[in-house]
C-alpha cells in the first residue's frame, strides 16, 4: 500500500494532552513531511484537504465518527487510536502502538471500505443534507410522547409506526445504537441497510433488513413533529429538530478505514463483545 507522509491528527483536547498522544505525535513529526493537529470542535475545512495521506483519529468511536465526515468528503483514509472504551471503529489499542503506527506509515496496512448513508431532511420548508457512517436516527426530544411516522421503501409503505423513534443503520452501525434495540450484528461488507424501531408500541414491529440500493422515505406525523429530531451519527455530525420528511439513500462513495495487516473483523468483534472462543 501507499506510504504515509502527510497526516492530520484529530482528537479531543484531553486526549491530545496525554503522554501517549504526545509521544505518537513526536514520532510522526520525525517520520512524516507534514503533521497537522486539530482538536475536536475545530473547523476541519480550514486545512487544504487534498494534501493529507491519512487522518489519525485519537480517542473513542465518537471522535472517529466526527472525523469520518471530513475523511469521506475528501476521500482520505482514516485510522483510529482507541483511547475510549470498546472502540469498534477506533480499533488500534495502546499495546505496541508505535510499532503499529510504524507499519502504517511504511504502507503495511489494509483498506476496509465501509458504506455510509446519505440523508436529506425537510424541516419547516428548509432542507438539510449530511452523511452518516453508523446511523441516522429519528427520535423524540424532551418529551415522553411517542412518535407516529410512516416508513416507505422504494415508495412502498412498509409500516405505520408508533414508537420512541427509528434507527436507519449501516452494517457498520449494526454494532452501535441499533444493536441495543435488537438489530442483528451485520457483517460490515454486506450490501444492506437496517431499519430498527426504538421501543415500538406493537409487538408486530420488528427490524427490517433491506438492500442498500433501496430508497427510504420517512414521514413524521404533524402532531409528532414538534417533539421529534433527526441525528446523524449520534449528533456527531448534525441534529435537526421538527422534521417533516427524511429521505435516506446509500452514499455515493465509501469510507476508507485503515487497519493493521492482521486485522480480522470477527476476531475484533469477539474481543470487543467478550465472546469466549475456544479452538
LINWO-V997766 format. One record per pair of residues at least 12 apart in sequence whose ideal C-beta (glycine too) atoms are under 7 Angstrom apart, sorted by the first residue. I is the first residue (numbers start at 1). GAP is how many residues later the second one is. D is the distance in whole Angstrom. If there is no record, write none. Layout:
# LINWO-V997766
i:I gap:GAP d:D
i:I gap:GAP d:D
This chain:
# LINWO-V997766
i:1 gap:106 d:4
i:1 gap:108 d:6
i:2 gap:51 d:7
i:2 gap:105 d:6
i:3 gap:102 d:7
i:3 gap:103 d:6
i:3 gap:104 d:4
i:4 gap:28 d:7
i:4 gap:49 d:5
i:4 gap:50 d:5
i:4 gap:100 d:6
i:4 gap:101 d:5
i:5 gap:27 d:5
i:5 gap:28 d:5
i:5 gap:48 d:6
i:6 gap:26 d:6
i:6 gap:27 d:6
i:6 gap:28 d:4
i:6 gap:45 d:6
i:6 gap:46 d:5
i:6 gap:47 d:5
i:7 gap:21 d:6
i:7 gap:25 d:5
i:7 gap:27 d:7
i:7 gap:28 d:5
i:7 gap:45 d:7
i:7 gap:46 d:7
i:7 gap:47 d:5
i:7 gap:49 d:6
i:8 gap:28 d:5
i:8 gap:30 d:7
i:8 gap:39 d:7
i:8 gap:44 d:5
i:8 gap:47 d:5
i:8 gap:48 d:7
i:9 gap:16 d:6
i:9 gap:26 d:6
i:9 gap:27 d:7
i:9 gap:28 d:5
i:9 gap:47 d:5
i:9 gap:49 d:7
i:10 gap:28 d:5
i:10 gap:45 d:6
i:10 gap:46 d:7
i:10 gap:47 d:5
i:10 gap:48 d:7
i:10 gap:53 d:7
i:10 gap:57 d:5
i:11 gap:28 d:7
i:11 gap:29 d:7
i:11 gap:46 d:7
i:11 gap:47 d:3
i:11 gap:48 d:5
i:11 gap:52 d:6
i:12 gap:27 d:7
i:12 gap:28 d:4
i:12 gap:47 d:5
i:12 gap:51 d:6
i:13 gap:26 d:5
i:15 gap:43 d:5
i:15 gap:44 d:5
i:15 gap:68 d:5
i:16 gap:21 d:7
i:16 gap:23 d:6
i:16 gap:42 d:7
i:18 gap:65 d:7
i:20 gap:74 d:6
i:20 gap:77 d:7
i:21 gap:37 d:6
i:24 gap:73 d:7
i:24 gap:74 d:7
i:24 gap:77 d:6
i:25 gap:12 d:7
i:27 gap:71 d:6
i:27 gap:74 d:7
i:31 gap:74 d:5
i:32 gap:73 d:7
i:34 gap:17 d:7
i:40 gap:23 d:6
i:40 gap:26 d:6
i:44 gap:26 d:4
i:49 gap:25 d:4
i:50 gap:24 d:7
i:52 gap:24 d:5
i:54 gap:22 d:7
i:54 gap:23 d:5
i:54 gap:25 d:6
i:54 gap:204 d:7
i:55 gap:12 d:6
i:55 gap:15 d:7
i:55 gap:16 d:5
i:55 gap:21 d:5
i:55 gap:23 d:4
i:56 gap:23 d:6
i:56 gap:25 d:7
i:57 gap:21 d:6
i:57 gap:23 d:4
i:57 gap:24 d:7
i:57 gap:33 d:6
i:58 gap:23 d:5
i:58 gap:25 d:6
i:59 gap:24 d:5
i:59 gap:25 d:6
i:59 gap:31 d:7
i:60 gap:22 d:7
i:60 gap:23 d:7
i:60 gap:24 d:2
i:60 gap:25 d:6
i:60 gap:27 d:6
i:60 gap:30 d:6
i:61 gap:23 d:6
i:61 gap:26 d:6
i:61 gap:27 d:6
i:61 gap:28 d:5
i:61 gap:29 d:6
i:62 gap:174 d:6
i:64 gap:16 d:4
i:64 gap:25 d:4
i:64 gap:26 d:5
i:65 gap:68 d:6
i:65 gap:69 d:6
i:65 gap:168 d:4
i:65 gap:169 d:7
i:65 gap:171 d:4
i:66 gap:170 d:5
i:68 gap:65 d:5
i:68 gap:187 d:6
i:69 gap:62 d:6
i:69 gap:168 d:5
i:71 gap:184 d:6
i:72 gap:44 d:6
i:72 gap:59 d:6
i:72 gap:181 d:7
i:72 gap:183 d:5
i:75 gap:178 d:7
i:77 gap:34 d:6
i:77 gap:179 d:4
i:77 gap:181 d:5
i:78 gap:178 d:7
i:78 gap:179 d:6
i:78 gap:180 d:7
i:79 gap:13 d:6
i:79 gap:25 d:6
i:79 gap:179 d:4
i:80 gap:12 d:6
i:81 gap:16 d:7
i:86 gap:186 d:5
i:88 gap:87 d:5
i:88 gap:184 d:6
i:91 gap:168 d:7
i:91 gap:177 d:6
i:100 gap:160 d:6
i:103 gap:157 d:6
i:104 gap:154 d:6
i:108 gap:153 d:6
i:109 gap:149 d:5
i:109 gap:150 d:6
i:109 gap:151 d:6
i:109 gap:152 d:6
i:110 gap:149 d:5
i:110 gap:151 d:6
i:110 gap:153 d:6
i:111 gap:145 d:5
i:111 gap:147 d:6
i:112 gap:145 d:4
i:112 gap:147 d:5
i:113 gap:141 d:4
i:113 gap:143 d:6
i:114 gap:19 d:7
i:114 gap:58 d:5
i:114 gap:74 d:6
i:114 gap:140 d:6
i:114 gap:141 d:5
i:114 gap:143 d:6
i:115 gap:55 d:5
i:115 gap:56 d:7
i:115 gap:97 d:6
i:115 gap:135 d:6
i:115 gap:136 d:7
i:115 gap:139 d:6
i:116 gap:15 d:5
i:116 gap:16 d:6
i:116 gap:17 d:5
i:116 gap:54 d:6
i:116 gap:135 d:4
i:116 gap:139 d:6
i:117 gap:14 d:7
i:117 gap:15 d:5
i:117 gap:19 d:6
i:117 gap:51 d:6
i:117 gap:53 d:6
i:117 gap:131 d:6
i:117 gap:133 d:7
i:117 gap:134 d:6
i:118 gap:13 d:5
i:118 gap:131 d:5
i:118 gap:132 d:7
i:118 gap:133 d:4
i:119 gap:13 d:7
i:119 gap:17 d:5
i:119 gap:113 d:6
i:119 gap:127 d:6
i:119 gap:129 d:5
i:120 gap:127 d:5
i:121 gap:109 d:5
i:121 gap:119 d:5
i:121 gap:122 d:5
i:121 gap:125 d:5
i:122 gap:122 d:5
i:122 gap:123 d:4
i:123 gap:117 d:5
i:123 gap:118 d:7
i:123 gap:119 d:5
i:123 gap:120 d:5
i:123 gap:121 d:6
i:124 gap:118 d:6
i:128 gap:110 d:7
i:128 gap:112 d:5
i:130 gap:102 d:5
i:130 gap:107 d:5
i:130 gap:108 d:4
i:131 gap:120 d:5
i:132 gap:100 d:4
i:132 gap:101 d:5
i:132 gap:105 d:7
i:133 gap:37 d:7
i:133 gap:39 d:6
i:133 gap:100 d:6
i:133 gap:122 d:6
i:134 gap:35 d:7
i:134 gap:36 d:7
i:134 gap:38 d:6
i:134 gap:39 d:3
i:134 gap:42 d:5
i:134 gap:99 d:5
i:135 gap:32 d:5
i:135 gap:33 d:6
i:135 gap:34 d:4
i:135 gap:35 d:7
i:135 gap:38 d:4
i:135 gap:41 d:6
i:135 gap:42 d:6
i:135 gap:43 d:6
i:135 gap:98 d:7
i:136 gap:32 d:5
i:136 gap:94 d:7
i:136 gap:96 d:6
i:136 gap:112 d:6
i:137 gap:28 d:6
i:137 gap:30 d:5
i:137 gap:40 d:7
i:137 gap:94 d:5
i:138 gap:27 d:5
i:138 gap:28 d:5
i:138 gap:80 d:6
i:138 gap:82 d:7
i:138 gap:90 d:6
i:138 gap:92 d:5
i:138 gap:105 d:7
i:138 gap:108 d:6
i:139 gap:25 d:6
i:139 gap:26 d:3
i:139 gap:59 d:6
i:139 gap:90 d:6
i:140 gap:24 d:6
i:140 gap:25 d:6
i:140 gap:87 d:5
i:140 gap:88 d:6
i:141 gap:86 d:6
i:141 gap:87 d:7
i:141 gap:88 d:5
i:141 gap:100 d:7
i:142 gap:85 d:7
i:143 gap:84 d:4
i:145 gap:82 d:6
i:146 gap:16 d:5
i:146 gap:17 d:6
i:146 gap:18 d:7
i:146 gap:55 d:6
i:147 gap:16 d:6
i:147 gap:17 d:7
i:147 gap:18 d:6
i:147 gap:73 d:7
i:147 gap:77 d:4
i:147 gap:81 d:5
i:148 gap:14 d:5
i:148 gap:73 d:4
i:148 gap:75 d:7
i:148 gap:76 d:5
i:149 gap:12 d:5
i:149 gap:17 d:7
i:149 gap:69 d:6
i:149 gap:70 d:6
i:149 gap:71 d:5
i:149 gap:72 d:6
i:149 gap:75 d:7
i:150 gap:69 d:5
i:151 gap:15 d:7
i:151 gap:44 d:7
i:151 gap:65 d:7
i:151 gap:67 d:5
i:152 gap:65 d:4
i:153 gap:57 d:6
i:153 gap:61 d:5
i:153 gap:63 d:6
i:154 gap:60 d:5
i:154 gap:61 d:6
i:158 gap:50 d:7
i:159 gap:46 d:7
i:161 gap:36 d:6
i:161 gap:39 d:6
i:161 gap:44 d:6
i:162 gap:39 d:4
i:163 gap:34 d:5
i:163 gap:35 d:6
i:163 gap:36 d:6
i:163 gap:37 d:4
i:163 gap:38 d:6
i:163 gap:42 d:7
i:164 gap:34 d:4
i:164 gap:35 d:4
i:165 gap:33 d:4
i:166 gap:29 d:7
i:166 gap:30 d:7
i:166 gap:31 d:6
i:166 gap:32 d:6
i:166 gap:52 d:7
i:167 gap:14 d:6
i:167 gap:29 d:4
i:167 gap:31 d:6
i:168 gap:25 d:6
i:168 gap:27 d:6
i:168 gap:48 d:6
i:168 gap:80 d:5
i:169 gap:14 d:6
i:169 gap:25 d:4
i:169 gap:27 d:6
i:170 gap:23 d:7
i:171 gap:15 d:4
i:171 gap:16 d:6
i:171 gap:17 d:5
i:171 gap:19 d:5
i:171 gap:21 d:6
i:172 gap:16 d:5
i:174 gap:12 d:4
i:174 gap:20 d:6
i:177 gap:57 d:7
i:178 gap:16 d:6
i:178 gap:18 d:5
i:181 gap:15 d:5
i:181 gap:17 d:5
i:182 gap:14 d:7
i:182 gap:25 d:6
i:183 gap:13 d:5
i:183 gap:24 d:5
i:188 gap:77 d:6
i:191 gap:20 d:6
i:191 gap:21 d:5
i:192 gap:17 d:5
i:192 gap:18 d:7
i:192 gap:19 d:6
i:192 gap:20 d:6
i:193 gap:17 d:5
i:193 gap:19 d:5
i:193 gap:21 d:7
i:194 gap:13 d:6
i:194 gap:15 d:6
i:195 gap:12 d:7
i:195 gap:13 d:4
i:195 gap:15 d:7
i:212 gap:38 d:5
i:213 gap:37 d:6
i:215 gap:32 d:7
i:215 gap:34 d:5
i:216 gap:32 d:4
i:217 gap:28 d:7
i:217 gap:30 d:6
i:218 gap:27 d:7
i:218 gap:28 d:4
i:219 gap:26 d:6
i:220 gap:23 d:5
i:220 gap:24 d:6
i:225 gap:17 d:5
i:225 gap:18 d:7
i:225 gap:19 d:6
i:226 gap:16 d:6
i:228 gap:14 d:7
i:228 gap:15 d:6
i:229 gap:12 d:5
i:230 gap:13 d:5
i:230 gap:16 d:6
